[in-house]
Amino acid sequence: MSALAAELVAPEATGRADAEQIQVRMMRREDAAAVHEMIHELATFEGVPDGPKLSEQDLIEDGFESSPSWFFGLVAEKDGRMVGHAMCNRAYSSWTRRAFYIEDLYVRPTARRGGVARRLLQELCRIAVAEGVHRVDWHVLENNADALAFYSRLGARDLRLTEGRAALRLDRPRIEAVAGGHLLSAVKGEAVEPALNS
């Protein structure tokens, strides 16, 4: 996925009839090409079309050939067409135990406002209940007001407001640097931290 994490591209304002036509199932290895395409569609929407660096084969290896798998996914189909997906992974919270993290939540433009995202989240939450999961976390672009409003209607909390939490990330070059014991120079006026012991 791109450097920007889970994202709903458009909110849902659906009638029950549309939602009942949507079939949600677990992602299978033969879905990798379609999911890979949707990952790139999402990245384009987010303004970083060159962001995703993974291949279809990476999805297959990491989701279906690794043990344990690095992710699991749900796909939504309507009239025999794949119209959305959710890519998730299992996480662990020192506060609440079992958790899910949603990396991607995407609905194709032609299927938006038809209940697809709601059905994907409903199925994910059913799995969460069955597996004893106590929280589901994800990120959304701050300027996606429609998605934020939809998530609010679900009862999702904005952790910037409720817990004052910032989302942080180490990318691969910094992972390697930290693994090698190298810290960045301190910001002006701050003390310089010593190098990490290797």
C-alpha positions in Angstrom: 0.0 0.0 0.0 1.0 3.6 -0.4 2.4 5.6 2.5 -1.1 6.7 3.2 -3.0 4.0 5.0 -6.6 2.8 5.1 -9.0 5.0 3.2 -12.6 5.0 2.3 -13.0 6.9 -0.9 -16.7 7.8 -0.6 -19.2 7.4 2.2 -22.3 5.2 2.0 -25.8 6.5 1.8 -27.6 3.3 0.8 -30.9 1.5 0.9 -31.1 -2.0 2.2 -32.0 -3.4 -1.3 -28.6 -2.3 -2.8 -26.7 -3.6 0.2 -28.4 -7.0 0.0 -27.1 -7.5 -3.6 -23.5 -7.1 -2.3 -21.6 -10.3 -1.6 -18.6 -10.1 0.8 -16.2 -13.0 1.1 -12.6 -13.7 2.1 -10.0 -12.8 -0.5 -8.5 -15.7 -2.4 -5.1 -15.9 -4.2 -6.9 -15.7 -7.5 -8.2 -12.2 -6.4 -4.6 -10.8 -6.3 -4.7 -9.2 -9.7 -8.0 -7.3 -9.0 -7.0 -6.3 -5.5 -3.6 -5.1 -6.8 -5.5 -3.0 -9.4 -7.7 -1.5 -6.6 -4.6 -0.7 -4.5 -3.3 1.4 -7.4 -6.8 3.0 -7.9 -6.8 4.0 -4.2 -3.3 5.4 -4.4 -4.3 7.5 -7.4 -7.3 8.9 -5.4 -4.9 9.7 -2.6 -2.6 11.6 -4.9 0.3 9.2 -4.9 -0.2 7.0 -7.9 3.4 5.8 -7.8 3.2 5.0 -4.1 2.5 1.2 -4.1 5.6 -0.8 -4.7 4.2 -4.3 -4.3 3.4 -6.7 -7.0 0.6 -9.2 -7.5 3.1 -11.9 -6.6 4.0 -10.0 -3.4 0.3 -10.2 -2.4 0.2 -13.9 -3.1 3.4 -14.6 -1.2 2.5 -12.5 1.8 -1.2 -13.4 2.0 -1.3 -17.0 0.9 2.2 -18.5 1.0 3.6 -17.1 4.2 2.8 -18.8 7.5 1.5 -16.9 9.3 0.2 -14.7 6.5 1.0 -11.0 6.7 -2.5 -9.9 5.9 -6.0 -11.1 5.2 -8.5 -9.5 2.9 -12.2 -9.2 2.2 -13.6 -8.6 -1.3 -17.0 -7.3 -2.2 -18.8 -8.4 -5.4 -21.9 -7.1 -7.0 -23.4 -8.7 -10.2 -20.3 -10.9 -10.5 -17.9 -7.9 -10.5 -15.4 -7.1 -7.7 -16.4 -3.6 -6.5 -14.3 -3.2 -3.3 -11.9 -4.7 -0.9 -10.6 -4.4 2.6 -7.0 -5.4 3.4 -6.4 -6.0 7.1 -3.9 -7.5 9.5 -4.1 -8.8 13.0 -2.5 -6.6 15.7 -2.2 -6.7 19.4 -2.9 -4.0 21.9 -1.3 -3.8 25.3 -4.5 -2.2 26.5 -7.3 -4.3 24.9 -5.6 -7.4 23.6 -6.6 -8.6 20.1 -7.0 -5.9 17.4 -7.4 -5.6 13.6 -5.8 -2.9 11.6 -7.4 -1.9 8.3 -4.7 -1.1 5.7 -7.1 -0.4 2.9 -10.8 0.0 2.6 -11.6 0.8 -1.0 -14.8 1.0 -3.2 -14.6 1.4 -6.9 -16.1 4.7 -8.2 -19.0 3.0 -10.0 -20.1 1.2 -6.8 -19.8 4.1 -4.3 -22.8 5.1 -2.2 -24.3 1.6 -2.7 -23.5 0.1 0.7 -20.2 -1.6 -0.3 -18.0 -0.1 2.4 -20.7 -0.6 5.0 -21.0 -4.3 4.0 -17.2 -4.8 4.1 -17.0 -3.2 7.5 -20.0 -5.2 8.8 -18.3 -8.5 7.7 -15.0 -7.4 9.2 -16.7 -6.6 12.5 -18.5 -10.0 12.4 -15.1 -11.7 12.1 -13.7 -9.4 14.8 -16.6 -10.5 17.2 -16.0 -14.2 16.4 -12.2 -13.9 17.0 -12.5 -11.9 20.2 -11.1 -8.7 18.8 -11.6 -5.6 21.0 -10.7 -2.8 18.6 -10.3 -2.0 14.9 -7.9 0.8 13.9 -7.3 2.5 10.6 -6.2 5.8 9.1 -8.0 8.2 6.8 -6.9 11.3 5.0 -7.7 14.4 7.0 -9.2 16.2 4.0 -11.7 13.3 3.3 -14.6 14.9 5.1 -17.1 12.5 3.5 -15.2 9.4 4.8 -14.7 11.0 8.2 -18.5 11.7 8.4 -19.3 8.1 7.4 -16.9 6.7 10.0 -18.3 9.0 12.6 -21.8 7.5 11.9 -20.3 4.1 12.6 -19.2 5.4 16.0 -15.5 5.4 15.2 -13.4 7.7 17.3 -10.9 10.2 15.9 -7.8 9.4 18.0 -6.3 12.9 17.3 -9.2 14.3 19.3 -9.9 11.6 21.9 -6.3 10.5 22.7 -4.1 13.1 21.1 -2.3 10.4 19.1 -0.2 11.1 16.0 0.4 8.3 13.5 4.2 7.6 13.0 6.1 5.5 10.6 9.7 4.3 9.9 10.2 3.6 6.2 12.7 0.9 5.1 15.8 3.2 4.9 15.2 4.4 8.5 14.4 0.9 9.7 17.8 -0.2 8.3 19.5 2.9 9.9 17.9 2.3 13.3 18.7 -1.4 13.1 22.3 -0.4 12.5 22.3 1.9 15.5 22.0 5.3 13.6 19.8 8.1 14.8 19.1 11.3 12.9 20.7 14.5 14.0 18.8 16.5 16.6 16.5 19.3 15.7 17.8 22.8 16.4 18.1 23.5 20.1 17.5 19.9 21.2 20.0 17.6 22.8 21.6 15.1 20.5 20.7 11.6 21.4 23.5 9.0 21.6 23.7 6.3 18.9 21.9 3.1 19.8 24.0 0.2 21.0 24.2 -2.5 18.3 
